[in-house]
């Protein structure tokens, strides 16, 4: 089945089932993020309480990255939906690529600025001096993955 046939099938699909099938990947992504943080908290909790607190501080950073990824995904998705409805498949495909690469570039900017200002960001998110070394280390790892995370959500 080629791309146009898939899109044509989607256009004529019942709305409730279509919404459910399109919402499932977002729901799964959000659940995986929550499970990831729960597992992090469990294993990091075996180190010390400061490391556990650093996971909590960085949960906010992950939520911001996720929100920015959804920003690009929902924005371009709206435009793509209108173009698909108008049967303008080429413009829809162009916007899909544009949304993906804008998310990538924004993720790179977030990563560079975040790593550069990780100490200030950690303090802004609520880190204390005892938590700060753990929060910075963990945040650097999270921020390096920001471009991939944002692309996956766009």
Secondary structure, 3 states (H helix, E strand, C coil): CCHHHHHHHHHCCCHHHHHHHHHHHHHHHHHHHHHHHHHHHHHHCCCCHHHHHHHHHHHHHHHHHHHHHHHHHHHHHHHHHHHHHCCCHHHHHHHHHHHHHHHHHHHHHHHHHHHHCHHHHHHHCCCCHHHHHHHHHHHHHHHHCHHHHHHHHC
